[in-house]
Amino acid sequence: MLGSKIPIRSGAALEGLRAANGLARDVLLATAEQVRAGISTGEVDAFAAAEMKRRGCKSAFLGYRKYPGHICISLNEEIVHGIGGPRVIADGDIVKIDVGIEFNGWIGDNAISVPVGKVAPEILHLLAATEESLHVAIRHARDGWMLGDLSHSVEHHVKQYGYSVVREFVGHGVGRKLHEEPQVPNYGRKGDRPRLKAGMALAIEPMVNMGTEKVRILADQWTAVTADRKASSHFEHVVLITEQEPEVLTLRKRMFPQGVQDLTPLPVSELWPR
């Protein structure tokens, strides 16, 4: 994670990043609105593919290291990298939608966890705490601050609730490629370099487990699940470091505006940043 390797963007490049990430947000929210009991994960993936085509962008995931889906769609104990297929979403599920797109040579990337129907309060608490940790981390995405402070803040925040963070998968820089420097773990030591600088774009994505941090990969060689099969939650934004406040390029309203203080989630249709 050497700071000298981290791209610094300015001018027209920033406009490219803003456009791509705005589109990624729009595709994510439109797709998340399709999530309901009775629909298959394959149907959700197909909707996302059509939505990308309609909006003039394409999947950054499809074909990446031979990944077969347009989006990642992961249920319950699945952490990330779930593949759309015949599995039908049921009442009480949590559905993690991760959308990455390419538009005019720039990458947009974001994720959300959607509760379906009557979800157990302890699961809603996990989702609220995860989204809360994302916004704690965003407050650390400042020019001159250390990446280690940002990474440490996620684990520190969720551990107070007895949760663990995934270590096998991390956030990353975003730009011309899906994964750029630096890696952005959800754990770390305060003060660890690199130093954040204006012009860096980071995908910050807490992956938080109700139980163990340990992960298993299913037979499809992609889907990551919790080793104890307890629930996992995932939220992601792309954030631009500026000389002032962090700029969230995938801005949407929070699903749990008051964090764990109010476990009534806003419907996805209300998350658009209008």
MARSERO-792366 format. One record per residue (C-alpha): chain; x, y, z; residue in one letter. Coordinates in steps of 0.25 Angstrom, whole numbers. Each point is the difference from the previous one (the first is absolute). Example, Ala and Ser with C-alpha at 12.3 -4.5 7.8 and 13.67 -1.06 7.14 Angstrom:
<pts>
pt ch = A X = 49 Y = -18 Z = 31 aa = a
pt ch = A X = 6 Y = 14 Z = -2 aa = s
</pts>
This chain:
<pts>
pt ch = A X = 0 Y = 0 Z = 0 aa = m
pt ch = A X = 11 Y = 10 Z = -4 aa = l
pt ch = A X = -5 Y = 14 Z = -1 aa = g
pt ch = A X = 8 Y = 2 Z = -13 aa = s
pt ch = A X = -8 Y = -10 Z = -7 aa = k
pt ch = A X = -13 Y = 6 Z = 3 aa = i
pt ch = A X = -6 Y = 8 Z = -12 aa = p
pt ch = A X = -4 Y = 14 Z = 3 aa = i
pt ch = A X = -11 Y = 6 Z = -9 aa = r
pt ch = A X = -4 Y = 14 Z = -4 aa = s
pt ch = A X = -7 Y = 8 Z = -10 aa = g
pt ch = A X = -7 Y = -8 Z = -11 aa = a
pt ch = A X = 3 Y = -13 Z = 7 aa = a
pt ch = A X = -8 Y = 4 Z = 12 aa = l
pt ch = A X = -12 Y = 2 Z = -9 aa = e
pt ch = A X = 2 Y = -14 Z = -6 aa = g
pt ch = A X = 0 Y = -6 Z = 14 aa = l
pt ch = A X = -12 Y = 8 Z = 4 aa = r
pt ch = A X = -8 Y = -4 Z = -12 aa = a
pt ch = A X = 4 Y = -15 Z = 1 aa = a
pt ch = A X = -4 Y = -1 Z = 15 aa = n
pt ch = A X = -13 Y = 8 Z = -2 aa = g
pt ch = A X = -4 Y = -10 Z = -10 aa = l
pt ch = A X = 5 Y = -12 Z = 9 aa = a
pt ch = A X = -9 Y = 6 Z = 11 aa = r
pt ch = A X = -12 Y = 1 Z = -9 aa = d
pt ch = A X = 1 Y = -14 Z = -5 aa = v
pt ch = A X = 2 Y = -5 Z = 14 aa = l
pt ch = A X = -12 Y = 7 Z = 6 aa = l
pt ch = A X = -9 Y = -4 Z = -13 aa = a
pt ch = A X = 5 Y = -15 Z = 2 aa = t
pt ch = A X = -2 Y = 0 Z = 15 aa = a
pt ch = A X = -15 Y = 5 Z = -2 aa = e
pt ch = A X = -2 Y = -13 Z = -7 aa = q
pt ch = A X = 4 Y = -9 Z = 12 aa = v
pt ch = A X = -12 Y = -6 Z = 6 aa = r
pt ch = A X = -5 Y = -14 Z = 4 aa = a
pt ch = A X = -3 Y = -9 Z = -11 aa = g
pt ch = A X = 10 Y = 5 Z = -10 aa = i
pt ch = A X = 13 Y = -8 Z = -4 aa = s
pt ch = A X = 14 Y = 6 Z = 1 aa = t
pt ch = A X = 1 Y = -3 Z = -15 aa = g
pt ch = A X = -11 Y = 9 Z = -3 aa = e
pt ch = A X = 6 Y = 11 Z = 9 aa = v
pt ch = A X = 13 Y = -1 Z = -8 aa = d
pt ch = A X = -7 Y = 0 Z = -13 aa = a
pt ch = A X = -8 Y = 13 Z = 4 aa = f
pt ch = A X = 14 Y = 6 Z = 4 aa = a
pt ch = A X = 6 Y = -4 Z = -14 aa = a
pt ch = A X = -12 Y = 7 Z = -7 aa = a
pt ch = A X = 1 Y = 12 Z = 9 aa = e
pt ch = A X = 15 Y = 2 Z = -4 aa = m
pt ch = A X = -3 Y = -1 Z = -14 aa = k
pt ch = A X = -12 Y = 10 Z = 1 aa = r
pt ch = A X = 10 Y = 10 Z = 7 aa = r
pt ch = A X = 11 Y = -2 Z = -10 aa = g
pt ch = A X = 10 Y = -7 Z = 9 aa = c
pt ch = A X = 5 Y = -14 Z = 2 aa = k
pt ch = A X = 3 Y = -10 Z = 11 aa = s
pt ch = A X = 14 Y = 1 Z = 6 aa = a
pt ch = A X = -2 Y = -13 Z = 6 aa = f
pt ch = A X = -4 Y = -9 Z = -12 aa = l
pt ch = A X = 12 Y = -8 Z = -5 aa = g
pt ch = A X = 9 Y = 6 Z = 11 aa = y
pt ch = A X = 9 Y = -12 Z = 3 aa = r
pt ch = A X = -11 Y = -8 Z = -7 aa = k
pt ch = A X = -11 Y = 5 Z = 10 aa = y
pt ch = A X = -13 Y = -4 Z = -7 aa = p
pt ch = A X = -10 Y = 10 Z = 6 aa = g
pt ch = A X = -3 Y = 14 Z = -4 aa = h
pt ch = A X = -1 Y = 4 Z = 15 aa = i
pt ch = A X = 3 Y = -7 Z = 13 aa = c
pt ch = A X = -13 Y = -5 Z = 8 aa = i
pt ch = A X = 3 Y = -7 Z = 13 aa = s
pt ch = A X = -11 Y = -5 Z = 10 aa = l
pt ch = A X = 1 Y = -1 Z = 15 aa = n
pt ch = A X = 12 Y = -7 Z = 4 aa = e
pt ch = A X = 6 Y = 3 Z = -14 aa = e
pt ch = A X = 10 Y = 11 Z = 2 aa = i
pt ch = A X = 4 Y = 5 Z = -14 aa = v
pt ch = A X = 1 Y = -5 Z = -14 aa = h
pt ch = A X = -13 Y = -8 Z = -1 aa = g
pt ch = A X = -4 Y = -4 Z = -14 aa = i
pt ch = A X = -14 Y = 2 Z = -5 aa = g
pt ch = A X = -8 Y = -12 Z = -3 aa = g
pt ch = A X = -12 Y = -8 Z = 3 aa = p
pt ch = A X = 0 Y = 2 Z = 15 aa = r
pt ch = A X = -13 Y = 7 Z = 4 aa = v
pt ch = A X = 0 Y = 11 Z = 10 aa = i
pt ch = A X = -9 Y = -2 Z = 12 aa = a
pt ch = A X = -6 Y = 8 Z = 11 aa = d
pt ch = A X = 10 Y = 3 Z = 11 aa = g
pt ch = A X = 12 Y = -1 Z = -9 aa = d
pt ch = A X = 11 Y = 11 Z = -1 aa = i
pt ch = A X = 5 Y = 2 Z = -14 aa = v
pt ch = A X = 13 Y = 7 Z = -3 aa = k
pt ch = A X = 1 Y = 7 Z = -13 aa = i
pt ch = A X = 13 Y = 4 Z = -5 aa = d
pt ch = A X = 1 Y = 8 Z = -13 aa = v
pt ch = A X = 12 Y = 4 Z = -8 aa = g
pt ch = A X = -1 Y = 7 Z = -13 aa = i
pt ch = A X = 10 Y = 5 Z = -11 aa = e
pt ch = A X = -4 Y = 13 Z = -7 aa = f
pt ch = A X = 9 Y = 8 Z = -10 aa = n
pt ch = A X = 12 Y = -7 Z = 6 aa = g
pt ch = A X = -3 Y = 2 Z = 15 aa = w
pt ch = A X = -5 Y = -9 Z = 10 aa = i
pt ch = A X = -12 Y = 2 Z = 10 aa = g
pt ch = A X = -2 Y = -10 Z = 12 aa = d
pt ch = A X = -10 Y = 0 Z = 11 aa = n
pt ch = A X = -8 Y = -10 Z = 9 aa = a
pt ch = A X = -11 Y = -1 Z = 9 aa = i
pt ch = A X = -7 Y = -11 Z = 9 aa = s
pt ch = A X = -15 Y = -1 Z = -2 aa = v
pt ch = A X = -9 Y = -6 Z = 10 aa = p
pt ch = A X = -12 Y = -7 Z = -6 aa = v
pt ch = A X = -13 Y = -1 Z = 8 aa = g
pt ch = A X = 0 Y = -3 Z = 14 aa = k
pt ch = A X = 14 Y = -1 Z = 4 aa = v
pt ch = A X = 5 Y = -4 Z = 14 aa = a
pt ch = A X = 3 Y = 13 Z = 9 aa = p
pt ch = A X = 14 Y = -6 Z = 3 aa = e
pt ch = A X = 3 Y = 0 Z = -15 aa = i
pt ch = A X = -5 Y = 14 Z = -2 aa = l
pt ch = A X = 9 Y = 4 Z = 11 aa = h
pt ch = A X = 12 Y = -6 Z = -8 aa = l
pt ch = A X = -4 Y = 7 Z = -12 aa = l
pt ch = A X = -2 Y = 13 Z = 7 aa = a
pt ch = A X = 14 Y = -1 Z = 7 aa = a
pt ch = A X = 7 Y = -3 Z = -13 aa = t
pt ch = A X = -6 Y = 12 Z = -7 aa = e
pt ch = A X = 4 Y = 8 Z = 12 aa = e
pt ch = A X = 14 Y = -5 Z = -1 aa = s
pt ch = A X = 1 Y = 4 Z = -14 aa = l
pt ch = A X = -4 Y = 14 Z = 3 aa = h
pt ch = A X = 10 Y = 0 Z = 12 aa = v
pt ch = A X = 11 Y = -4 Z = -10 aa = a
pt ch = A X = -4 Y = 11 Z = -10 aa = i
pt ch = A X = 2 Y = 11 Z = 11 aa = r
pt ch = A X = 15 Y = -5 Z = 0 aa = h
pt ch = A X = 1 Y = 1 Z = -15 aa = a
pt ch = A X = 8 Y = 14 Z = 1 aa = r
pt ch = A X = 12 Y = 6 Z = -7 aa = d
pt ch = A X = 12 Y = -2 Z = 9 aa = g
pt ch = A X = -6 Y = -11 Z = 9 aa = w
pt ch = A X = 5 Y = -14 Z = 0 aa = m
pt ch = A X = -7 Y = -12 Z = -6 aa = l
pt ch = A X = 3 Y = -8 Z = 12 aa = g
pt ch = A X = -9 Y = 9 Z = 8 aa = d
pt ch = A X = -12 Y = -2 Z = -10 aa = l
pt ch = A X = 2 Y = -15 Z = 0 aa = s
pt ch = A X = 1 Y = -1 Z = 15 aa = h
pt ch = A X = -13 Y = 8 Z = 2 aa = s
pt ch = A X = -8 Y = -11 Z = -7 aa = v
pt ch = A X = 4 Y = -11 Z = 9 aa = e
pt ch = A X = 0 Y = 8 Z = 12 aa = h
pt ch = A X = -14 Y = 5 Z = -2 aa = h
pt ch = A X = -6 Y = -14 Z = -3 aa = v
pt ch = A X = 7 Y = -7 Z = 11 aa = k
pt ch = A X = -8 Y = 7 Z = 10 aa = q
pt ch = A X = -12 Y = -7 Z = -5 aa = y
pt ch = A X = 7 Y = -14 Z = 1 aa = g
pt ch = A X = 2 Y = -1 Z = -15 aa = y
pt ch = A X = 12 Y = -3 Z = -9 aa = s
pt ch = A X = 6 Y = 5 Z = -13 aa = v
pt ch = A X = 4 Y = -8 Z = -12 aa = v
pt ch = A X = 15 Y = 0 Z = -2 aa = r
pt ch = A X = 1 Y = -8 Z = -13 aa = e
pt ch = A X = -7 Y = 11 Z = -8 aa = f
pt ch = A X = 3 Y = 15 Z = 1 aa = v
pt ch = A X = -4 Y = 13 Z = -7 aa = g
pt ch = A X = 9 Y = 6 Z = -10 aa = h
pt ch = A X = 4 Y = 12 Z = -9 aa = g
pt ch = A X = -10 Y = 3 Z = -12 aa = v
pt ch = A X = 3 Y = 7 Z = -13 aa = g
pt ch = A X = 4 Y = -6 Z = -13 aa = r
pt ch = A X = 0 Y = -14 Z = 5 aa = k
pt ch = A X = -9 Y = -7 Z = 9 aa = l
pt ch = A X = 10 Y = -2 Z = 11 aa = h
pt ch = A X = 11 Y = 10 Z = 2 aa = e
pt ch = A X = 10 Y = 4 Z = 11 aa = e
pt ch = A X = -2 Y = 1 Z = 11 aa = p
pt ch = A X = -7 Y = -12 Z = 7 aa = q
pt ch = A X = -10 Y = 5 Z = 10 aa = v
pt ch = A X = -1 Y = -10 Z = 11 aa = p
pt ch = A X = -11 Y = 0 Z = 11 aa = n
pt ch = A X = 10 Y = -2 Z = 11 aa = y
pt ch = A X = 14 Y = 6 Z = 2 aa = g
pt ch = A X = 8 Y = 8 Z = 10 aa = r
pt ch = A X = -1 Y = 15 Z = 2 aa = k
pt ch = A X = 11 Y = 8 Z = -6 aa = g
pt ch = A X = 3 Y = -10 Z = -11 aa = d
pt ch = A X = 4 Y = 6 Z = -13 aa = r
pt ch = A X = -3 Y = 3 Z = -11 aa = p
pt ch = A X = -4 Y = 15 Z = 2 aa = r
pt ch = A X = -13 Y = 3 Z = -7 aa = l
pt ch = A X = 1 Y = 11 Z = -10 aa = k
pt ch = A X = -10 Y = 9 Z = -8 aa = a
pt ch = A X = -3 Y = -7 Z = -13 aa = g
pt ch = A X = 0 Y = -14 Z = 5 aa = m
pt ch = A X = -13 Y = -8 Z = -2 aa = a
pt ch = A X = -3 Y = -12 Z = 9 aa = l
pt ch = A X = -10 Y = -11 Z = 0 aa = a
pt ch = A X = -3 Y = -1 Z = 15 aa = i
pt ch = A X = -8 Y = -13 Z = 3 aa = e
pt ch = A X = -3 Y = -5 Z = 14 aa = p
pt ch = A X = -3 Y = -15 Z = -1 aa = m
pt ch = A X = -4 Y = -4 Z = 14 aa = v
pt ch = A X = -4 Y = -13 Z = 6 aa = n
pt ch = A X = -9 Y = -4 Z = 11 aa = m
pt ch = A X = 9 Y = -11 Z = 5 aa = g
pt ch = A X = 14 Y = -4 Z = -4 aa = t
pt ch = A X = 8 Y = 8 Z = -10 aa = e
pt ch = A X = 4 Y = -14 Z = -7 aa = k
pt ch = A X = -4 Y = -2 Z = -14 aa = v
pt ch = A X = -2 Y = -12 Z = -9 aa = r
pt ch = A X = -1 Y = 0 Z = -15 aa = i
pt ch = A X = -11 Y = -8 Z = -6 aa = l
pt ch = A X = 1 Y = -10 Z = -12 aa = a
pt ch = A X = -2 Y = 11 Z = -10 aa = d
pt ch = A X = 13 Y = 5 Z = 4 aa = q
pt ch = A X = -6 Y = 14 Z = 2 aa = w
pt ch = A X = -10 Y = 1 Z = 10 aa = t
pt ch = A X = 6 Y = 3 Z = 14 aa = a
pt ch = A X = -8 Y = -4 Z = 12 aa = v
pt ch = A X = 2 Y = 1 Z = 15 aa = t
pt ch = A X = 6 Y = -12 Z = 6 aa = a
pt ch = A X = -11 Y = -1 Z = 11 aa = d
pt ch = A X = -11 Y = 3 Z = -10 aa = r
pt ch = A X = -4 Y = 12 Z = 8 aa = k
pt ch = A X = -5 Y = 12 Z = -7 aa = a
pt ch = A X = 9 Y = 10 Z = -7 aa = s
pt ch = A X = -2 Y = 15 Z = -4 aa = s
pt ch = A X = 6 Y = 8 Z = -11 aa = h
pt ch = A X = -1 Y = 15 Z = -3 aa = f
pt ch = A X = 10 Y = 8 Z = -10 aa = e
pt ch = A X = 2 Y = 14 Z = -5 aa = h
pt ch = A X = 11 Y = 6 Z = -9 aa = v
pt ch = A X = 5 Y = 12 Z = 7 aa = v
pt ch = A X = 9 Y = 11 Z = -6 aa = l
pt ch = A X = 11 Y = 6 Z = 10 aa = i
pt ch = A X = -1 Y = 15 Z = -2 aa = t
pt ch = A X = 7 Y = 12 Z = 7 aa = e
pt ch = A X = -13 Y = 2 Z = 8 aa = q
pt ch = A X = -11 Y = -10 Z = 3 aa = e
pt ch = A X = 0 Y = -14 Z = -6 aa = p
pt ch = A X = -9 Y = -1 Z = -13 aa = e
pt ch = A X = -8 Y = -12 Z = -1 aa = v
pt ch = A X = -1 Y = -3 Z = -14 aa = l
pt ch = A X = -11 Y = -11 Z = 1 aa = t
pt ch = A X = -8 Y = 9 Z = 9 aa = l
pt ch = A X = -13 Y = -6 Z = 5 aa = r
pt ch = A X = -9 Y = 2 Z = 12 aa = k
pt ch = A X = 3 Y = -9 Z = 12 aa = r
pt ch = A X = -9 Y = -12 Z = 2 aa = m
pt ch = A X = 1 Y = 2 Z = 15 aa = f
pt ch = A X = 1 Y = 15 Z = 2 aa = p
pt ch = A X = 2 Y = -1 Z = 15 aa = q
pt ch = A X = 9 Y = -13 Z = 0 aa = g
pt ch = A X = -3 Y = -10 Z = 10 aa = v
pt ch = A X = -9 Y = 10 Z = 8 aa = q
pt ch = A X = -11 Y = -3 Z = -10 aa = d
pt ch = A X = -1 Y = -13 Z = -7 aa = l
pt ch = A X = -11 Y = 4 Z = -9 aa = t
pt ch = A X = 6 Y = -1 Z = -14 aa = p
pt ch = A X = -4 Y = 10 Z = -11 aa = l
pt ch = A X = -5 Y = -7 Z = -12 aa = p
pt ch = A X = 10 Y = 0 Z = -12 aa = v
pt ch = A X = -9 Y = 10 Z = -8 aa = s
pt ch = A X = 3 Y = 10 Z = 11 aa = e
pt ch = A X = 15 Y = -1 Z = -1 aa = l
pt ch = A X = 1 Y = 8 Z = -13 aa = w
pt ch = A X = 8 Y = 13 Z = 3 aa = p
pt ch = A X = -11 Y = 10 Z = -4 aa = r
</pts>
